[in-house]
Amino acid sequence: MDLIQLVLELVKAKLDAFLGEAHEGHEGWVVLSNLVDHEGHPADGTKDKLVMYLANIQHETVIGTPGRTAVMGSGQYSIVAPPLYINLWLLIVANFSGKNYPDGLAMISRAIAFLHQNSYFTRENSPTLPAGIEKLALEMVNLDFTELNYLFGVSGAKYLPSVCYKIRLIPFRSDAVEGVLPTVKGLRAPQAE
């Protein structure tokens, strides 16, 4: 699995486990899926579920770029590309209709409560956090009616109760070495005369 999929599957699993505890005997409240397929038909397995889907990937520009060197061992340093930090925009949609609509409102309400109480995923509370990530920070994002209309229109779906979260600061790293720097040896401090 790639890094984005691992992060989204982790959030899905944690949220689904929480909702499953509240409703014993029922599993699979949350699915990671589009709402509709490419022809505009409802996606399989999304009816009466909370549907999580990736709405956007954004480069985080606020964080500074660390140095480009890394210790290789044996007195050498490698030149590597600095990590690229990204944010994932996650939309959680209550895909419930008819007599199940109130259940959908309850589910999205519980999802908001869970993500409010668990806005940070760390190694302590999430041992399956992908390698190279020390912490995931989730923050709710306010979308106005125009943005919601556009987002649902682009996805090909009709509006449903939803909430948007930004999963912040996911580091993308490359192991490719661009060069090697030897350690400087044998320099002496200038002597005073």
N, C-alpha and C positions, 0 to 999 in steps of 0.2 A: 504494500500500500504506500502511496505517496504521503507526504507530510500533511497536505491539506485534508485529505481523506481521513488520516489518523486523528487529526484534531477534531474534525466534525463527528467522527464516530465516537470519540471519547465523550464529547458534550452530549450526544444523543444517548449513549449508554447510561451516563449519570442521570440525565433527566428521566429516561424511561424507567430506571430502577426506582427513582423517587416516586414517580406516578404509580408504578406497580405496587409499591408498599401501601399506598393509600387505597388501592382497589385490589385487594387480595383476590387471587384467582384469575386476574386479567393481566396479560402481558402484551407488550408491543403497542403501547399507546403512541409512540413516536417513530416516525419513519423519515429517513433521509432520502428525499426524492423531489422531483419536479411536481408541481400540481397537475400539470397537463402534459401530454406527449406532444410531439412535433406537429401532429395534425389537429391539436386542440381538444382531444378527448381526455377525460380524466385519467390521470396516471393510475396504473394498477396498484392496489393495496393502500390507497390513500384515504379511502372513505372512512369517516368516523375516526380519524387519527389527527394527531398534531404532526404537521408536515414541516420538516426543517429543510430549507434549501439555501444554497449559497447565492446571495443576491449580488455580491460584488467582491472584488479583490482590490485592495488599495495599498500603495506604497506608503509606509510611515516615514514622513519627512522630518519629524520633530527630533528624533533621536540622532545623536552624532555618530559618525562612522569611526569605529575603533581602528587601531593600527593594522597594517597589512602583514605583519610578521607573526610567525608562530614558531615555537621551539620544536626542532626536529630531533634533537638529541645529538650526541657526539660533537657538541660545540658548534652546531650549525643552526641557522634559522631559515625558515622557508618564507617565501613571499606568496601570500594567498589573497584572493579577493575578499574584501570585508563582507560580513553578512548583510543581506538585504532583509530589512524588517518589513513585514506586511501585516495588514489588518484584514480580517475576513468579516464581511457584512452578512449576517445570518438572519434570515426571516423565518419566524415560527408562525405557522398559520393553523388556525383551528378549522379543519375541513369537516365540519359537522353540519348537517342540514335537517330540515323537517323537525320531527319530534326530538331528535338528538341535538339540536342547536344549543339548548341550555347546557348539555353535557360538555359541548365544545367550549362554551364560555367558562365553565368550571375548570376544564383542563388547562386552558390558556392562563387562567388566573393562578392556578397551582404552579404552572411553569414559570410565571413571573416571580412568584414567591420563592421558588427554589433557586432561580438564577440571582435573585436579590441576596439571598442568604449565602450563596456559593458563587460569588462574583470573581473569585480567584481559584484556579486549579493549580496546585503545587504537587511536588513529589509526595508530601505527607498525606494529602487527601486524595491524590490520584496517582498511584504507583505506576499506572500504565501510560503516563505522560510520555509522548515521543522523545526519543533521545535528542539531546541538544536544546530542549526547551525546559527551562527551570520553572516558569510560571506562565499561565494563561490568564489574562485579565479580560473579563466580560463587562461591557457597559451598555446599558439600554440607550438606543438612539431614537430621538423624536423625529418622526416623519410627518410632514404636513399632508393635507388632503391631495395636493397636486403631486407630491412625490409618491404617495401611495398609489394614486391613480396611474401614474406613469409606470411604477414598478410592477403593478398587476397587469397593466396593458402589455408591457414588454414580455412578461412571462406567459401571456396568452390566457390568463385566468380572470375570472370575475372576483371582485373584492370579497374577502372573508376576514373575520376578526384575526388580527395579527399583531405581532410585536417584533421589532428589529433590535438586534444586538450586534455590537462590534466586538470581535475577538481580537485583542490587541497584541502587537509586538511578537509575531511569530518569526523567528530568525531562519532565513534560508541561507545555508552555508554551502560552499563548494570545497571539496577536498583537493581540487586540482592545484598543483603547485606551479606557480608562474616563474619561480626562480629560487636560487639558494644563495644565502649570504653566509660567508664564513665568519666565525668569531674572530674579533681582533685580538691578537696576542702580542706580547713582547713590547708594549708601549710603556715607557717610563715617564714619570712626571718630570717636568723640567726642574733642574737643580738651580737653586739660588746661588749667585756668585758673590 
